[in-house]
Amino acid sequence: MKNNIYKKLSVWYKKFQISKTPQMNLVWGFFLYTFIGFILLSIPLFHKTDVSFLDNLFISTSAISTTGLITISIFDSYNFFGQFIIMMLIQIGGIGYMTLTTYYLLFITKKITHWHSKLLGTEFTLPNSIKIKDFIKSVIVFTLVMEAIGVILFYIAFTNSGMESLKAIWFSIFHSISSFCTAGFGLFNNGFEGYHDNIFINTTISILAIAGSLGFIVVTDLWYRLSGKTKEISFTTKVIVYGFIFLLLSGTLLTYVSEPSSTLHSNHSLMTSFFQTMSAMTTVGFNTIPIGSFSLPILLLLTFLMYIGASPSGTAGGMKITTLTAMISILKSRLLGQKKITFLNRVIPFDRIYIATSTFMLYTSLIFLFSFLLSYSESFSFDKILFEVASALGTVGLSTGITGDLSNLGKFFLIILMFIGRVGVLTFGFALLQQKQNELKKVKSDDLAV
């Protein structure tokens, strides 16, 4: 009887998947994991104190979206099992649930179905030079290697700082996964403020976050180059790396020069400037000083960096460096009167330009819309609201300290933003609005003055 029910449910679910677009499948998949996480976190057995249903939903969404915004203390509210559930949600959200599913199928059957390829193409934006099978393998292997290295480095750092061995093991595993997946979840109530002068921990987090945020495209591309499969690094990787380095160095320099040294801890101003710039760009969301103590110009700078984010097909959120590059290229080519859109003497295909402009418009519109909504529902200053919105949509997790004091409506707005940020603004838009080809109405050409 049970087997028959299971078979019927399995058949129904497969038909449901096939009937939906890849974008809708992706949205439903992340929604399902978010809901499962919410149900598990709502079990009182996993709590240290009473936690409301809305806070459990907020934490589950924040974990699966690898954001890191929290309304309650993770360490004080959930016991080991609750923290473990959060960690697993972070891992699933960080590398993508479809990646895990496809890797399992690839391991068992040695092949990927066309349906899985379509979904992966939706979840990850890949250049034509990279094969899906190679990409999946590099994601899994690179993730396991980097997180294992992170556990070892964190364990050394925590034990050297006086933490007992058993606690250090758990804290190392949790923070290694959180750092690489750029989740920003921590088991310390004040972030890493207690380690602001610890060069070893600052470096460990930075290495893991940068490795995850630069993206699996870069990793796969470098593997191709080192193994001799290609003779040069792809254009996409060059754009990602050049853009990332420029923004990281510029942000660090501006923060170091503009912010009072007393705010940045006088003896470690440069390290603090680098860490917080890196934290915003990679969307890892950790802090070594209270974010609310930054001056308004630096808060605006960090907001911009969270808005941009890092690399596509990585663990970071944000609009992506490649989207920013495409928008700059459009402006440059238009001002120079060029018919083709170029960057670094390469022509960018129009289909990529369409994706970039759509992402830019939708992403910016969502930041405006939800900043507008939160301005009505909350009583905080606009700079704090804008920062919170950019952090939620960019799946960053940095906050000026207002998250826990938001109204229930404000928390619900952030839950929606975090979910959209993880799925991807364009994917979410496609899932809601995309129609089948035969349902499209006939259109005619006309002119529009712009």
N, C-alpha and C positions, 0 to 999 in steps of 0.2 A: 504493500500500500504506500509506504513512505517513498520507495523507489519510483513508483508511478507518479506521485506528486512532484518529486524532484525532477523527473524527466519532463513533465508537462511545464513546470516553471522554467526549466532550462531552454526548452523549445520556444516558449513564449518570449523569454528575454532575448534570445538570438533574433527572433523575428522583429522584436521591438528595436534592437540595435540596427538591423539592416534597413528598417523603414525610416530611420532618422539620418540626417546629414552628419558628416564627421564632426562638425562644430557642435551640433546638439548632443551627440554622443559624449563629447568631451565635457560639456557642461553638466550633463547628467551624471557622468562618472565622478567628477569632483564633488558634486552635490551629494552623491551617495556616500562617499567617504567622509564628507563633512558631517552628514547625518549620523553615520555609524559612530564617529568620534564623539559627537554630542551625546548620543545614547549611553555610550560607555562612560564618559566623564560625568554623566548625571547619576551614576550608581553611587549611593552614599558610602559603600564599602571602600571606595577609592579616595575618599575625602578625609582631611584632617579636621576641617571645620565645615559648616554649612555653606554651600555655594548655590547661588540662584541658577535657574534654568537659562536665563539670558546670558549670564557670565559663562556658563558651560558652553553655550552655543558660540559665544564670542571667542573663547579660547580655542575651541575646535576649529573654527574658521580661520583664526589667526595662525594656527599650527599647520593646517593643510595648505594654506596659502603662503607659508613660510614668511609671515609678516613680523610677528614678535610683539605687536601691541597687546597689552594685557590690562585687564580691569581689576585683577586681583593678584596677589602674590602666588606664584606657582609653587614655591617651596613650602609656604605656610598653609596653602589651601588643599593641596593634593599629596597623598602619601606616595611611596615608591611606585606602586602600580599605576596610579594616576599620572605620575610623571613619565612612566614608561609608555603609556598610551600616547601622551603628547609627543614624546620623542619619535614614536613610530609614525604618527601623522606627519611630523616634520620630514621624516625620511621619504615617505610616499609622496608628499607634496614637492619635495626638493628635486627629485629626479623624474617625477611624473609616474603616475600609476600605470599608464600605457607602456612605459619603458620596462617596468617590472614584468608586466603580463607578456609582452612581446619577447623579452629575453627568456622567460620560462618556456614559451613555445619554441623559440629558436634552439634552446638547449635540448628540448625533448624531440622535436621533429626535424631540426636542422633547416627549417625554412619558415618564411614569414608569409602569411596570407595577404592577398591584395587588400582586404578590408583593414587589416592591422597597419599596412603600409600607408593607407589613406589617413588613418587616425593619427599616426605618428607624424605624417606630413603636416597635419593640422596643429598638433601640439608643439612641434619643433620646426622652425623655419630653417631649412638647410639649403646651401648652394648645390647646384647640379653636380658638382665634382665629388660630392660625398655620398657613399652608398649607405642605405639604411642599416644593413647588417653590421657593417664596420662601425657605424655610429653607435648602435646599441651596445656592442661589445665594449667600445671605448668608454661609454657612459658608466657601465657597471664596474669595469675594472678600475678606472680612474677614481671613481667614487670610493670604492672599498680601500684602495691603496692610500688615498689622501686622508680618509677618515681614520684609518689605522695609525698612520703617522701622527695625526692630530691627537689621538688618544694617548700615545706614548709621550708626546711633548707636553700635553696638559698634565699628565700624571707626574712627570718630573717637576713641573712648575708648582703644582699644588702641594706635593709632598715637601718640596723645598721651602714652601711658605708656611709649613707647620700643620697642614691638614692631615688627619689620620688616613691610613692606607685604604681602608674599605670605602670610606666616603670619597676619597680622591679618585678611585676607580670609576665610581658611578658619575661623579661630576665630570670626569675626563671624557667618558663616552658621550654623555649628554651634550656637553659644550662642543665637542669635536663635530658631531653630527649637525648641531645647530649652527656652527660657524661655517662649515663647508656648504650647507644648504642655504646659507645666508638668511637664517630664520630669526636670529636675534633673541631667541628664548634663552633665558638664563635662570639658574637656581639661586642667584644672589639677588636680594631685594633691591639693591642699588646699582644693578648692572655690574660693570667691572671698575667702578669708581675706587674700590679698595686696592686695585692693582694698577692705578694710573701711572705709577713710577716703575712698574715691573716690565722691563724691556722684553724679557723672554715671553711672557704671556701676550703682550701687545704684538710681538712679531708672529707668534703662533696663530693668533686670530687673523692677522692680516694675510698671512700666507694661505690659510685655508679659505678665507673669504674671496681673495683675489683669484685663487685657483678655481673655485666654483663659479664665480661671477663672470670670468672671462669666457666661459662657455665651452661646451663639449665640441663645438665646431672647431675651435682653436686647437683643442687637444687632438681630435681626429686628424686635423690638417697637419699638425706637427708630426704625428705618427706616420702619416703618409709620406711626409718629406724625409724623415729619418730612416724609414724602411725602404726608401727608394721607389715607392709607387708613383710619386710625382717629383718633378725637378725643381719646383718652386712653391713658395707659400701662396695660397689663394688670395685674391683681392679682398674677399670678405674678412679674412684673418688680419690682413694688413690694416684695414680700416678700423677694426675692433681694437687692435693693439695700439696703433698710433693715437686713436681717439681717447682710449683709456688712459694712456700715459700722460697725454696733454692735459686732460681734465683733472687727473689726480694731482699732478705737479702744480697746476695753476690754482686749484682749490686749496692745496696745502700752503702755498706761498701767500695767497690772499688772506687766509685765516691767520697765519703766523704774523703777518704784517699788520693786519687790521684789528685783531682782537687784543685787548690788554693782557699782558703776560700773567697778571694775577689770576685771571680767569682760567688760563691754560696751564696753571701750575708753573711758576717761574723757571724752575730747574728743568722742566721737561716740555717747554712750549712747543718745540718743533715736533716732538713725538706725538704730543696731543693733537696738534694741528693735522698731522698726517693721518692719525688714527681716525679722527672724526670725519675727515674728508673721505677717507677710504670707506668708512662705515656707511656714509650716505650714498656713495657711488656704487658700491657693491651691494647695497641694500641689506647688509648683514645686520644693521640696527643695534649694535652694541655701543655703549657709551662709557667713557672713562671720567667724564665730568658731567654735572647736571646740564642737560641741553637747554633748559630754561634760563641758565645763567649767561648764555651767549647774547651778544648785542644784536640789534635788529638787522644790520647789514649781513652778518654772518648767518643768521637764521634764514635770510633770504637766499644766500649762497647755497646753504645746505638744502633748502627747498628746491632750488634749481637742479642740484646734483641728484636729488631723489627723483625728481621729475624725469631726468634723462636716464638714470640707471646705468647698466653695463651692457653685456652682450646678449644677443638673442640665443636661444637654445642652451642657456646656462641656468644656474640656480637663482640668478638675480632677477629683480623686477624692473619697473620703470619703463619708459617709452623706448629705450634702447639707443645705443650709440649709433648704430647703423641707420636708424630712422632720422636722427639729428643730422647725420652726414648727408642723407638724401635730401633733406630740406635745405641744407646749406648749398648743396650742389644745384638744386633748382633755382635758388636765388642767384647764385654766381653765374650760371649759364644764361639766365634771363637778363641780368645786368650787362653781360658781355655780348648779348645778342646771338647766342649760339642756339642752333635748332635742336641739338642733342644735349642731354643732361650728362655732364662728365665730372669725374673726380679722380685725381691722381692720373690723369691722361687715360682714363678708362670710361667707356660709355656705360651708363647704368640703364638696364632694360626698363621700358615703360611699365611693365607689369609690376616691377619692384617699386617704381615711383608711385604708382597708384596705391599700393599697399602702405607705403610710408606716409603719403599725404592723408590717407584715410585714418591711419593710426594716430597721426599728429592731431588731426581735427577732433576725432572722437575722444582721445585722451585729454586734450585741453578742455573740451566741452564738459567732460565728467568732473574735472577739477573745479571748473567754474560752478557747475550745477550743485555739487555737494557742498562747496564752500558757502554758496547761497543758502542752501537748506540748513546747514549747521549754524549759520549766522542767525537764523530764526529760532532754532531749537535750543541754542546754548547762549550763555552770557559772557563767554570769554572774548578776549580781544581778537581782532581779525587775523593778526599775524600768527597767533597760536592755532586758530582754526584752519587757516591755509596750510600751515605746517603739518597738522594732524591729517588733513585730507590727502596731501601729497605723500605722506608716509604710508597711509592705508592703501591708496591706489597703487603706489610703487612697491608695495609689500616690503617696506623697510623696517618699521618698528620703532624708529626714533620718535620721541615725544617730548614736548616741553613740560609734561607732567599733568596733563588734563584728562588723560584717557579714563582713569578710574572715577573721575568726577562728572563724566558725561551723563546726561539724562538717558533714560531707556531708549528714547527715540534716537538720540545721538549715537548710542551704541549700535542700534539697528542700522543706521546709515553707514557706519564704519564696517559692519559685517558685510553689507552689500558691496561696498568698495573693495574690501580685501578679497572677496570671492571673484569679483570682476578682474581685479589685478592679477590674480593667479591664473585664471582661465585665459586671460588676454582680452584687451578691450575689443579688438577686431573680431576675435573668435566669438566673444559674447554677442557682439552686434550681429554677426552672421547667423548665430543660432536663433536669435529672436526675429530677424527680418528676412533672411534669405528665402527666396521662393524657388520652386522648381521651374525649370526652363520653359515648360509648356504652359505655365500659369502667367508668364510675363505678358503684359499688354504690348501691342504694337506701338512703336514710337516713331516720330518723324524728326528730322533735323531742323534746327532753328539757330538763331544767333543770340548771343548774350554779351552785352558790353560790360567789361570788367576793368 
